[in-house]
Amino acid sequence: TNIVRHAPGAEVQIRLQSTPHLEITITDKGPGFDPQAPAAGLGLANIRTRLQALQGTVDLQTSSAGTTLTFRLLNPKA
């Protein structure tokens, strides 16, 4: 939803990997944003809250060339 709302028409890649942890990487080729700017919505805050509840982490990389979010969760089968 955030990609459609904030980077319309951008190319999006989603990668799922299962290693000692579950890793989901979502990359868009949108305009990026300033992660230090005050947030108008709750999207990233909600993502972080949900991952904390699951004992996971999120890494955010953003620039004028696009944005990448990498989610890592413990793999219960590892």
C-alpha positions, 0 to 999 in steps of 0.5 A: 500500500505504501509503495502504491501511495508514495511511489506510483508507477515504480518498479517493485521487487520482492524477495523472500529468503529462508536461512537461519532467519526469514528475510523479506526484501522489498525494493522500489524504484520510486523517488525515495524520502527523508526518513528523518522528516516527520511522518505524515502517516503511521506506515513505518511505525506500524511495521516496526511495532509489528516486527518488535512483537514478532522479535524481528527487525527492519532495515530501511535504505532510501535515496533518490534512486529508490527504497529498500526495506529488509525484514528479518524474523527468526525462522522457527524451523531452523 
